Amino acid sequence: MSEGQDWISVLPDEILHHILSFLTTKQSIQTCILSKRWIDLWKFTPVIDIQMATPYPETTPSERTFIHNTLTQHQAFKLHKFSLDFSYEALYAVANVQLQHYIEFAISRQVQILSVSIELLFEHHCYVLPNVFYSHDNVPSLEQVSLKGFLFNPNPPCDLPFASLKALCLFDCAIDDGTLKGLLSYFLVLESLTIDLCHRLLNFKASWCQSMTLKHLVVRCMDNPGFNLEIDSSSLSSFKVYENSVKISVSSLSSIAEATVFRSRYYLSEHNFDTRTWLRNLAHVKKFGVDSWFSQFLAREYEVNNNGWKIFENLKVFAWFGPLRKECDLIALIDFLVHCPSLEKIEID
């Protein structure tokens, strides 16, 4: 190659497509304008990533047509990832029927990773998840799905199993117990599930994943009073819970190697569920992550029950997040750690 020659442009299209896939779609288009050799490259990238965020109350005409023009001109037969992210202001530029078209487009291109995020202020702003999500012929291609701001209708019309879906994340969605339970029965190989601020959900059991492939569960920011969480699946290897008001029930499951429980403080009433019981059922874990509630619980146990909690014999990694508020909490925590004979590492954030 001669000095000064453009070595990037002589790379094979497949490599250039891969490089462009790390950019948002708008950035990819802007980059391709720089060279005649690149002008159509963005149309064949395996990733469509559109960020519809605007600081203005209303979107401009160019923003309203950008998604339509992008999808019309894109020519890749298969997509690795399709991602749409709408800010609250940009949301008004898109009708429900348009959103259905976008999801249908992604699934028709046999997308593997689907992410659609709609920023909401109130639950009634949720968009209805279109039926095409459940029933399209190419649904088996999906491997990861992340949805934010959607309403799930009861009894979704699933006519095909999600044979390849391994990871599902639901953020700020409206879905009830029966709908989620029924939906999970179609996920034959689901390994990771995240439920974050899901409205209308009052109960969740890990055993709803009947395929027994679920390994990782995250439950965060459930604002429903009295939300009941049952960790009762023998396939689970880790779970994380971030919430004050969740009523936790943990079966004695030897498969769980890692557990994280975050709560702002320890409540003496404990909302009528027994912290001692589910902690005993986690005594075999190898990694345990907590914040200030745990030291408060330990201090209370010393004060009331003279219980030093010396049963975490397999614990190798202890992860601590946040401050220690009282000296008695620190003393109780140190005593707990001293009586963990297998402890190898302490992580502090």
LOROGU-394723 format. One line per 2 residues: number of its first residue (from 1); their letters; for each residue y, z, x of N, C-alpha, C. Coordinates in pm, whole numbers. Layout:
REM LOROGU-394723
NUM) A) Y Z X Y Z X Y Z X  ... $
***
This chain:
REM LOROGU-394723
1) MS) -119 0 86 0 0 0 124 0 89  217 -90 63 337 -102 146 432 13 120 $
3) EG) 518 37 218 614 146 207 710 120 91  733 221 10 823 209 -103 759 158 -230 $
5) QD) 629 121 -224 561 73 -344 533 189 -440  541 160 -568 518 262 -671 367 287 -682 $
7) WI) 321 395 -617 177 422 -616 127 477 -749  216 536 -829 172 588 -959 134 474 -1053 $
9) SV) 213 367 -1052 190 257 -1146 60 182 -1119  7 192 -998 -117 121 -968 -241 203 -1005 $
11) LP) -219 325 -1051 -332 406 -1096 -394 345 -1221  -524 365 -1244 -587 315 -1366 -524 377 -1491 $
13) DE) -527 302 -1601 -468 351 -1726 -527 485 -1768  -657 503 -1746 -722 626 -1790 -660 749 -1722 $
15) IL) -626 734 -1596 -564 845 -1524 -421 868 -1573  -348 760 -1597 -212 773 -1648 -211 836 -1787 $
17) HH) -308 799 -1870 -320 860 -2003 -342 1010 -1990  -426 1048 -1895 -455 1190 -1873 -329 1264 -1828 $
19) IL) -253 1204 -1739 -129 1266 -1691 -31 1284 -1806  -16 1181 -1889 78 1187 -2002 34 1289 -2107 $
21) SF) -94 1318 -2112 -144 1412 -2214 -95 1554 -2192  -40 1584 -2074 15 1716 -2047 159 1730 -2098 $
23) LT) 217 1620 -2145 354 1621 -2198 349 1622 -2350  459 1665 -2412 470 1645 -2556 481 1496 -2582 $
25) TK) 457 1454 -2705 461 1311 -2736 600 1253 -2713  702 1328 -2748 838 1279 -2726 865 1261 -2577 $
27) QS) 822 1355 -2495 839 1342 -2350 759 1225 -2295  640 1206 -2351 556 1095 -2307 622 960 -2336 $
29) IQ) 680 946 -2455 749 822 -2491 869 800 -2400  945 907 -2377 1062 895 -2290 1023 856 -2148 $
31) TC) 911 908 -2100 864 874 -1966 822 728 -1957  755 678 -2060 705 541 -2058 817 438 -2061 $
33) IL) 934 476 -2107 1047 384 -2111 1093 348 -1969  1059 429 -1872 1108 410 -1735 1049 287 -1667 $
35) SK) 940 234 -1718 875 122 -1650 811 27 -1751  821 -104 -1726 756 -202 -1812 605 -184 -1808 $
37) RW) 556 -143 -1692 412 -120 -1676 364 -6 -1765  452 88 -1794 413 206 -1872 448 196 -2021 $
39) ID) 520 95 -2061 588 95 -2190 496 128 -2308  369 87 -2300 277 111 -2412 173 218 -2381 $
41) LW) 184 281 -2266 82 378 -2227 70 494 -2326  183 543 -2378 181 660 -2465 99 635 -2591 $
43) KF) 88 508 -2632 16 474 -2755 -134 497 -2743  -182 516 -2622 -326 531 -2600 -363 666 -2540 $
45) TP) -266 756 -2530 -298 889 -2478 -388 963 -2577  -480 1046 -2528 -572 1116 -2617 -512 1239 -2683 $
47) VI) -383 1264 -2659 -318 1382 -2714 -190 1342 -2786  -174 1391 -2909 -47 1381 -2982 4 1523 -3002 $
49) DI) 120 1551 -2945 179 1686 -2950 324 1671 -2992  353 1703 -3117 487 1685 -3173 546 1821 -3208 $
51) QM) 659 1853 -3147 729 1979 -3171 852 1950 -3256  845 1982 -3384 957 1959 -3475 1037 2088 -3489 $
53) AT) 1110 2122 -3386 1195 2241 -3388 1340 2197 -3380  1424 2251 -3467 1565 2212 -3470 1651 2334 -3498 $
55) PY) 1766 2347 -3434 1857 2459 -3460 1946 2435 -3581  1932 2319 -3645 2022 2284 -3754 1956 2310 -3889 $
57) PE) 2036 2337 -3994 1980 2363 -4126 1902 2245 -4182  1941 2123 -4145 1872 2005 -4194 1837 1914 -4077 $
59) TT) 1725 1845 -4088 1686 1754 -3983 1760 1622 -3995  1775 1553 -3884 1844 1425 -3883 1750 1315 -3930 $
61) PS) 1805 1199 -3970 1718 1087 -4011 1617 1048 -3904  1659 1051 -3777 1566 1013 -3670 1450 1111 -3661 $
63) ER) 1477 1238 -3684 1370 1338 -3681 1275 1320 -3799  1328 1278 -3913 1244 1258 -4031 1145 1144 -4013 $
65) TF) 1183 1044 -3935 1097 927 -3919 1014 929 -3791  1040 1026 -3705 973 1025 -3574 822 1036 -3587 $
67) IH) 773 1128 -3668 629 1145 -3682 566 1020 -3741  629 965 -3845 574 845 -3910 562 731 -3810 $
69) NT) 667 707 -3733 665 598 -3637 562 621 -3527  550 746 -3485 453 778 -3380 311 750 -3425 $
71) LT) 277 796 -3545 140 777 -3594 113 630 -3624  213 558 -3671 196 417 -3702 165 335 -3577 $
73) QH) 229 372 -3467 215 292 -3345 103 339 -3253  56 460 -3273 -48 513 -3185 -180 439 -3209 $
75) QA) -249 401 -3101 -364 313 -3114 -494 368 -3056  -493 489 -3005 -618 545 -2950 -720 563 -3062 $
77) FK) -843 523 -3037 -947 533 -3140 -991 677 -3162  -985 756 -3054 -1024 896 -3064 -916 983 -3003 $
79) LH) -898 1103 -3059 -800 1198 -3008 -871 1323 -2958  -828 1368 -2842 -877 1497 -2794 -804 1611 -2864 $
81) KF) -671 1595 -2881 -591 1701 -2942 -481 1641 -3028  -460 1703 -3144 -350 1667 -3234 -277 1796 -3270 $
83) SL) -150 1806 -3230 -75 1930 -3251 60 1900 -3315  89 1968 -3426 219 1961 -3493 275 2101 -3505 $
85) DF) 401 2117 -3468 465 2249 -3473 600 2234 -3541  611 2293 -3662 735 2283 -3739 809 2416 -3736 $
87) SY) 935 2413 -3701 1019 2530 -3718 1051 2546 -3866  1108 2660 -3903 1140 2684 -4045 1238 2579 -4097 $
89) EA) 1338 2542 -4015 1437 2445 -4059 1376 2306 -4073  1292 2267 -3977 1232 2133 -3980 1132 2118 -4093 $
91) LY) 1083 2229 -4146 984 2227 -4252 1029 2145 -4372  1158 2149 -4405 1207 2084 -4525 1207 1932 -4512 $
93) AV) 1185 1880 -4392 1181 1736 -4374 1045 1678 -4411  946 1764 -4439 810 1718 -4460 760 1763 -4596 $
95) AN) 717 1669 -4676 659 1700 -4806 510 1728 -4788  450 1795 -4888 310 1830 -4879 222 1706 -4863 $
97) VQ) 260 1598 -4933 181 1474 -4925 188 1415 -4784  303 1430 -4718 314 1381 -4580 226 1462 -4486 $
99) LQ) 226 1592 -4506 143 1679 -4423 -5 1643 -4440  -44 1612 -4562 -181 1568 -4588 -212 1441 -4509 $
101) HY) -116 1350 -4507 -135 1225 -4433 -152 1252 -4283  -75 1346 -4229 -83 1376 -4087 -221 1430 -4050 $
103) IE) -270 1524 -4132 -401 1583 -4105 -511 1479 -4122  -496 1395 -4224 -594 1288 -4247 -597 1192 -4127 $
105) FA) -479 1160 -4075 -472 1073 -3958 -549 1134 -3841  -525 1262 -3815 -590 1328 -3702 -742 1328 -3716 $
107) IS) -790 1361 -3835 -934 1369 -3856 -997 1230 -3851  -923 1128 -3900 -976 991 -3895 -991 942 -3752 $
109) RQ) -916 1001 -3660 -928 965 -3517 -1027 1057 -3445  -1111 1124 -3521 -1217 1209 -3466 -1162 1312 -3368 $
111) VQ) -1053 1377 -3409 -987 1474 -3323 -1081 1591 -3294  -1071 1642 -3172 -1153 1757 -3132 -1077 1889 -3145 $
113) IL) -948 1887 -3114 -865 2007 -3124 -751 1979 -3221  -747 2051 -3332 -644 2032 -3434 -559 2158 -3444 $
115) SV) -427 2142 -3429 -335 2256 -3439 -214 2214 -3521  -196 2281 -3636 -80 2254 -3721 -14 2388 -3751 $
117) SI) 112 2402 -3709 184 2529 -3722 311 2509 -3802  325 2589 -3909 443 2585 -3994 506 2723 -3996 $
119) EL) 626 2734 -3945 695 2863 -3940 745 2900 -4079  706 3018 -4127 740 3061 -4263 828 3185 -4261 $
121) LF) 906 3199 -4369 978 3323 -4393 908 3407 -4498  847 3341 -4597 782 3412 -4707 648 3346 -4738 $
123) EH) 557 3425 -4796 424 3374 -4827 428 3256 -4922  520 3256 -5019 521 3149 -5118 566 3015 -5060 $
125) HC) 608 3015 -4932 642 2890 -4865 520 2820 -4806  403 2882 -4816 282 2825 -4757 254 2685 -4812 $
127) YV) 211 2597 -4726 167 2465 -4766 19 2471 -4805  -18 2401 -4910 -158 2398 -4952 -238 2313 -4852 $
129) LP) -344 2370 -4798 -427 2296 -4704 -495 2182 -4779  -473 2057 -4738 -527 1943 -4814 -679 1937 -4810 $
131) NV) -737 1885 -4917 -882 1877 -4928 -945 1789 -4821  -865 1696 -4768 -920 1607 -4666 -968 1685 -4544 $
133) FY) -913 1803 -4524 -956 1886 -4411 -1104 1919 -4422  -1154 1933 -4546 -1291 1976 -4566 -1390 1860 -4577 $
135) SH) -1345 1746 -4630 -1441 1649 -4681 -1447 1516 -4607  -1365 1496 -4505 -1363 1368 -4437 -1492 1346 -4358 $
137) DN) -1533 1220 -4347 -1659 1186 -4279 -1660 1228 -4132  -1542 1240 -4071 -1538 1268 -3928 -1515 1415 -3896 $
139) VP) -1525 1501 -3996 -1509 1645 -3973 -1598 1698 -3860  -1722 1648 -3842 -1807 1702 -3736 -1750 1694 -3595 $
141) SL) -1645 1615 -3574 -1587 1605 -3440 -1505 1727 -3402  -1457 1804 -3500 -1368 1917 -3473 -1439 2026 -3392 $
143) EQ) -1373 2069 -3283 -1426 2177 -3201 -1337 2301 -3205  -1205 2281 -3218 -1111 2392 -3227 -1008 2362 -3335 $
145) VS) -978 2462 -3418 -878 2446 -3524 -786 2568 -3522  -656 2541 -3523 -555 2647 -3533 -458 2609 -3644 $
147) LK) -448 2693 -3747 -363 2665 -3862 -267 2781 -3884  -140 2748 -3907 -39 2850 -3935 44 2807 -4054 $
149) GF) 56 2898 -4154 143 2872 -4268 78 2795 -4381  -54 2807 -4397 -124 2731 -4501 -183 2823 -4608 $
151) LF) -190 2769 -4728 -257 2835 -4841 -393 2770 -4859  -498 2852 -4858 -633 2804 -4881 -669 2823 -5028 $
153) NP) -695 2713 -5097 -737 2722 -5237 -876 2783 -5246  -902 2863 -5351 -1037 2917 -5369 -1139 2804 -5386 $
155) NP) -1261 2831 -5346 -1371 2734 -5358 -1336 2600 -5295  -1308 2597 -5166 -1275 2471 -5100 -1389 2371 -5112 $
157) PC) -1356 2243 -5132 -1458 2141 -5158 -1529 2094 -5030  -1599 2182 -4965 -1671 2144 -4843 -1796 2066 -4881 $
159) DL) -1803 1941 -4840 -1924 1863 -4864 -1998 1830 -4735  -1941 1874 -4623 -2005 1856 -4493 -1987 1983 -4410 $
161) PF) -2087 2020 -4334 -2069 2134 -4244 -1980 2097 -4127  -1913 2197 -4073 -1835 2178 -3951 -1930 2200 -3833 $
163) AS) -2002 2096 -3800 -2116 2111 -3710 -2078 2140 -3566  -1951 2114 -3529 -1910 2132 -3389 -1801 2237 -3371 $
165) LK) -1751 2295 -3480 -1637 2386 -3472 -1676 2517 -3406  -1615 2544 -3289 -1647 2665 -3214 -1537 2770 -3217 $
167) AL) -1413 2728 -3244 -1300 2823 -3242 -1210 2797 -3361  -1177 2904 -3436 -1089 2895 -3552 -984 3004 -3542 $
169) CL) -856 2965 -3555 -744 3059 -3554 -664 3040 -3682  -645 3147 -3758 -564 3144 -3880 -446 3238 -3861 $
171) FD) -324 3181 -3862 -202 3258 -3842 -115 3247 -3967  -73 3361 -4021 23 3361 -4131 -22 3271 -4246 $
173) CA) -151 3275 -4276 -208 3195 -4384 -236 3284 -4506  -245 3221 -4622 -281 3291 -4745 -423 3252 -4782 $
175) ID) -514 3349 -4771 -655 3324 -4800 -718 3454 -4848  -797 3447 -4955 -858 3569 -5007 -998 3588 -4949 $
177) DG) -1057 3703 -4981 -1185 3740 -4922 -1294 3636 -4951  -1308 3601 -5079 -1416 3510 -5119 -1402 3373 -5056 $
179) TL) -1278 3325 -5047 -1255 3192 -4989 -1293 3190 -4841  -1251 3293 -4767 -1283 3298 -4625 -1434 3313 -4603 $
181) KG) -1496 3397 -4682 -1640 3417 -4669 -1715 3286 -4694  -1675 3215 -4800 -1740 3088 -4831 -1716 2984 -4724 $
183) LL) -1594 2980 -4672 -1559 2881 -4570 -1639 2903 -4442  -1655 3029 -4404 -1726 3060 -4279 -1873 3017 -4284 $
185) SY) -1927 3006 -4404 -2067 2965 -4415 -2089 2820 -4374  -1980 2743 -4363 -1990 2603 -4322 -1971 2584 -4172 $
187) FL) -1939 2692 -4102 -1916 2682 -3958 -2044 2722 -3885  -2122 2624 -3849 -2258 2649 -3802 -2265 2702 -3659 $
189) VL) -2161 2673 -3579 -2167 2713 -3438 -2040 2788 -3396  -1972 2851 -3491 -1846 2920 -3461 -1869 3034 -3363 $
191) ES) -1790 3034 -3254 -1803 3136 -3151 -1682 3228 -3143  -1564 3179 -3182 -1441 3257 -3169 -1359 3247 -3297 $
193) LT) -1316 3363 -3349 -1238 3368 -3472 -1119 3461 -3453  -999 3409 -3485 -877 3489 -3481 -815 3491 -3620 $
195) ID) -788 3611 -3671 -721 3629 -3800 -593 3705 -3774  -479 3641 -3796 -350 3698 -3759 -255 3690 -3878 $
197) LC) -218 3806 -3932 -122 3814 -4043 -163 3725 -4159  -286 3738 -4204 -335 3659 -4317 -312 3736 -4447 $
199) HR) -234 3678 -4537 -201 3739 -4664 -320 3726 -4761  -329 3821 -4854 -429 3823 -4961 -567 3867 -4913 $
201) LL) -586 3878 -4784 -716 3919 -4732 -723 4071 -4729  -817 4128 -4803 -831 4273 -4814 -950 4327 -4736 $
203) NF) -1048 4242 -4712 -1168 4284 -4641 -1215 4171 -4549  -1278 4212 -4440 -1344 4113 -4356 -1465 4177 -4290 $
205) KA) -1576 4105 -4295 -1698 4147 -4227 -1737 4039 -4126  -1763 4081 -4004 -1804 3985 -3902 -1933 3915 -3942 $
207) SW) -2015 3981 -4022 -2143 3923 -4064 -2126 3809 -4163  -2002 3785 -4212 -1979 3667 -4297 -2011 3539 -4222 $
209) CQ) -2004 3542 -4091 -2044 3426 -4010 -2196 3427 -4001  -2259 3362 -4098 -2404 3373 -4114 -2483 3302 -4005 $
211) SM) -2418 3216 -3929 -2490 3142 -3826 -2528 3230 -3707  -2470 3348 -3700 -2499 3443 -3592 -2464 3387 -3454 $
213) TL) -2357 3308 -3450 -2309 3255 -3321 -2176 3316 -3281  -2112 3394 -3370 -1980 3449 -3343 -1986 3549 -3228 $
215) KH) -1909 3520 -3122 -1909 3606 -3004 -1778 3683 -2987  -1665 3624 -3031 -1534 3684 -3006 -1453 3690 -3136 $
217) LV) -1401 3808 -3166 -1324 3830 -3289 -1192 3898 -3254  -1082 3844 -3309 -949 3904 -3292 -888 3921 -3430 $
219) VR) -844 4042 -3462 -775 4072 -3588 -642 4135 -3552  -533 4073 -3602 -401 4117 -3558 -302 4115 -3675 $
221) CM) -217 4218 -3679 -99 4221 -3767 -132 4199 -3914  -238 4261 -3962 -270 4251 -4105 -181 4348 -4181 $
223) DN) -93 4291 -4266 5 4373 -4337 -43 4417 -4474  -170 4392 -4506 -224 4431 -4635 -267 4578 -4631 $
225) PG) -208 4664 -4714 -243 4806 -4713 -392 4827 -4739  -455 4909 -4657 -595 4940 -4678 -691 4831 -4637 $
227) FN) -650 4740 -4551 -738 4631 -4507 -862 4690 -4440  -979 4644 -4483 -1107 4694 -4432 -1169 4594 -4335 $
229) LE) -1201 4641 -4217 -1263 4556 -4115 -1397 4615 -4076  -1502 4535 -4090 -1636 4579 -4053 -1688 4494 -3937 $
231) ID) -1711 4559 -3826 -1769 4493 -3709 -1919 4514 -3719  -1989 4416 -3778 -2129 4437 -3813 -2217 4317 -3780 $
233) SS) -2176 4237 -3683 -2255 4120 -3645 -2318 4142 -3508  -2448 4127 -3501 -2519 4155 -3376 -2497 4047 -3270 $
235) SL) -2427 3938 -3307 -2399 3833 -3209 -2270 3858 -3131  -2185 3950 -3180 -2054 3974 -3117 -2069 4033 -2977 $
237) SS) -1988 3979 -2884 -1981 4037 -2751 -1846 4102 -2724  -1742 4065 -2801 -1611 4128 -2783 -1532 4123 -2912 $
239) FK) -1445 4222 -2931 -1350 4218 -3043 -1221 4287 -3002  -1111 4243 -3065 -979 4301 -3042 -914 4324 -3178 $
241) VY) -857 4443 -3194 -788 4478 -3318 -649 4528 -3282  -547 4468 -3343 -408 4508 -3320 -346 4544 -3455 $
243) EN) -355 4668 -3496 -299 4704 -3626 -311 4853 -3648  -212 4910 -3718 -213 5053 -3748 -298 5087 -3870 $
245) SV) -288 5005 -3975 -344 5044 -4104 -483 4988 -4131  -542 4919 -4035 -676 4864 -4055 -779 4978 -4059 $
247) KI) -864 4974 -4159 -975 5069 -4168 -1095 5007 -4096  -1128 5065 -3983 -1230 5006 -3897 -1365 5072 -3919 $
249) SV) -1467 4988 -3927 -1604 5035 -3930 -1683 4954 -3827  -1745 5023 -3733 -1819 4955 -3627 -1964 5000 -3631 $
251) SS) -2053 4904 -3652 -2196 4936 -3646 -2236 4957 -3501  -2348 5023 -3482 -2398 5044 -3346 -2463 4915 -3298 $
253) LS) -2386 4836 -3222 -2430 4703 -3179 -2433 4697 -3027  -2550 4683 -2972 -2563 4680 -2826 -2505 4553 -2766 $
255) SI) -2481 4450 -2848 -2430 4322 -2796 -2284 4331 -2754  -2207 4426 -2808 -2064 4435 -2779 -2044 4493 -2639 $
257) AE) -1984 4410 -2552 -1957 4453 -2415 -1811 4486 -2392  -1722 4433 -2479 -1578 4452 -2459 -1511 4480 -2594 $
259) AT) -1428 4583 -2598 -1355 4618 -2720 -1212 4657 -2684  -1117 4611 -2766 -976 4645 -2749 -921 4687 -2884 $
261) VF) -858 4804 -2889 -800 4854 -3014 -659 4902 -2984  -560 4835 -3043 -419 4872 -3027 -365 4928 -3157 $
263) RS) -298 5043 -3146 -230 5102 -3261 -111 5179 -3206  -4 5185 -3281 118 5246 -3228 102 5397 -3207 $
265) RY) 17 5460 -3287 -5 5603 -3272 -133 5643 -3345  -179 5765 -3315 -297 5818 -3380 -253 5901 -3499 $
267) YL) -304 5867 -3618 -271 5939 -3741 -383 6036 -3772  -346 6160 -3797 -447 6263 -3822 -530 6233 -3945 $
269) SE) -467 6178 -4049 -540 6149 -4172 -637 6034 -4152  -599 5941 -4061 -682 5825 -4027 -719 5742 -4150 $
271) HN) -639 5750 -4255 -658 5665 -4372 -802 5671 -4424  -862 5788 -4418 -994 5812 -4474 -1107 5737 -4403 $
273) FD) -1087 5695 -4282 -1200 5639 -4208 -1216 5717 -4078  -1337 5717 -4026 -1375 5811 -3921 -1365 5745 -3784 $
275) TR) -1261 5779 -3712 -1244 5726 -3577 -1357 5770 -3486  -1399 5894 -3501 -1505 5944 -3413 -1632 5861 -3426 $
277) TW) -1665 5822 -3548 -1790 5748 -3569 -1788 5613 -3499  -1680 5535 -3520 -1683 5402 -3458 -1661 5408 -3308 $
279) LR) -1595 5515 -3259 -1585 5530 -3114 -1722 5561 -3052  -1799 5644 -3119 -1934 5673 -3070 -2019 5545 -3065 $
281) NL) -1997 5458 -3163 -2073 5333 -3167 -2027 5232 -3063  -1920 5266 -2991 -1872 5181 -2882 -1898 5243 -2745 $
283) AH) -1972 5350 -2742 -1991 5425 -2617 -2061 5344 -2509  -2127 5235 -2547 -2203 5155 -2450 -2121 5042 -2388 $
285) VK) -1996 5019 -2434 -1919 4902 -2388 -1889 4912 -2239  -1870 4794 -2177 -1839 4788 -2034 -1690 4775 -2008 $
287) KF) -1614 4727 -2108 -1469 4720 -2095 -1407 4771 -2224  -1306 4859 -2210 -1242 4920 -2326 -1092 4918 -2304 $
289) GV) -1018 4857 -2398 -873 4849 -2389 -807 4925 -2502  -707 5008 -2470 -641 5091 -2571 -494 5108 -2534 $
291) DS) -418 5168 -2628 -281 5209 -2599 -267 5357 -2634  -147 5401 -2668 -117 5544 -2676 -198 5621 -2780 $
293) WF) -245 5554 -2885 -320 5626 -2988 -444 5696 -2929  -504 5633 -2828 -630 5685 -2774 -608 5817 -2700 $
295) SQ) -503 5825 -2620 -474 5951 -2550 -436 6060 -2649  -366 6022 -2757 -332 6120 -2861 -459 6170 -2930 $
297) FL) -551 6078 -2954 -679 6116 -3015 -756 6211 -2924  -762 6180 -2795 -834 6265 -2700 -773 6404 -2693 $
299) AR) -639 6409 -2689 -570 6539 -2683 -599 6621 -2808  -601 6554 -2923 -631 6623 -3048 -775 6675 -3049 $
301) EY) -867 6598 -2995 -1006 6640 -2988 -1021 6765 -2901  -949 6770 -2790 -950 6889 -2706 -897 7010 -2781 $
303) EV) -789 6988 -2853 -721 7099 -2922 -805 7154 -3036  -865 7066 -3114 -933 7107 -3237 -1083 7128 -3216 $
305) NN) -1146 7032 -3148 -1292 7033 -3141 -1348 7065 -3002  -1259 7082 -2904 -1303 7109 -2767 -1404 7005 -2720 $
307) NG) -1375 6879 -2755 -1466 6767 -2727 -1406 6681 -2617  -1476 6669 -2503 -1424 6594 -2390 -1460 6447 -2388 $
309) WK) -1537 6401 -2483 -1577 6260 -2491 -1633 6210 -2358  -1756 6254 -2332 -1823 6223 -2206 -1939 6126 -2227 $
311) IF) -1926 6037 -2325 -2040 5953 -2363 -2025 5807 -2320  -1912 5769 -2260 -1891 5629 -2219 -1952 5607 -2080 $
313) EN) -2082 5615 -2072 -2151 5613 -1943 -2159 5474 -1881  -2143 5368 -1961 -2155 5231 -1909 -2020 5167 -1881 $
315) LK) -1911 5239 -1909 -1777 5181 -1897 -1744 5147 -1752  -1713 5018 -1728 -1678 4972 -1593 -1530 4941 -1577 $
317) VF) -1467 4894 -1686 -1325 4858 -1680 -1253 4926 -1795  -1149 5002 -1762 -1065 5066 -1864 -926 5005 -1855 $
319) AW) -878 4949 -1967 -747 4883 -1970 -651 4965 -2054  -539 5000 -1994 -437 5082 -2062 -309 5001 -2080 $
321) FG) -253 5008 -2202 -131 4935 -2233 -26 5032 -2287  95 5025 -2233 205 5105 -2286 222 5239 -2217 $
323) PL) 315 5322 -2270 349 5449 -2205 256 5563 -2247  258 5669 -2167 196 5797 -2203 309 5892 -2240 $
325) RK) 309 5942 -2362 426 6012 -2415 429 6160 -2380  311 6223 -2367 309 6368 -2345 215 6402 -2230 $
327) EC) 244 6515 -2166 160 6559 -2054 18 6590 -2101  6 6648 -2219 -127 6682 -2269 -211 6556 -2293 $
329) DL) -144 6446 -2333 -214 6320 -2352 -266 6268 -2218  -184 6280 -2115 -224 6235 -1982 -343 6315 -1930 $
331) IA) -338 6446 -1949 -448 6532 -1903 -578 6496 -1973  -569 6474 -2104 -688 6438 -2181 -744 6303 -2136 $
333) LI) -656 6209 -2107 -700 6077 -2064 -766 6082 -1926  -709 6160 -1835 -768 6174 -1701 -907 6234 -1710 $
335) DF) -923 6335 -1794 -1053 6398 -1810 -1155 6298 -1865  -1111 6214 -1958 -1199 6110 -2013 -1248 6017 -1902 $
337) LV) -1155 5972 -1818 -1189 5877 -1712 -1280 5940 -1606  -1257 6067 -1578 -1340 6138 -1480 -1486 6140 -1524 $
339) HC) -1508 6143 -1653 -1644 6152 -1706 -1699 6015 -1746  -1650 5909 -1683 -1706 5774 -1698 -1772 5738 -1565 $
341) PS) -1899 5768 -1547 -1963 5757 -1415 -1973 5614 -1361  -1967 5513 -1447 -1981 5374 -1402 -1847 5305 -1381 $
343) LE) -1737 5378 -1400 -1604 5318 -1395 -1575 5258 -1257  -1534 5130 -1257 -1503 5059 -1133 -1356 5019 -1124 $
345) KI) -1291 5003 -1238 -1156 4946 -1235 -1073 5001 -1351  -946 5031 -1322 -850 5070 -1425 -736 4969 -1424 $
347) EI) -713 4906 -1538 -605 4808 -1551 -492 4871 -1630  -370 4861 -1578 -253 4919 -1644 -149 4811 -1666 $
349) D) -107 4797 -1790 -5 4697 -1824 122 4770 -1867 $
***
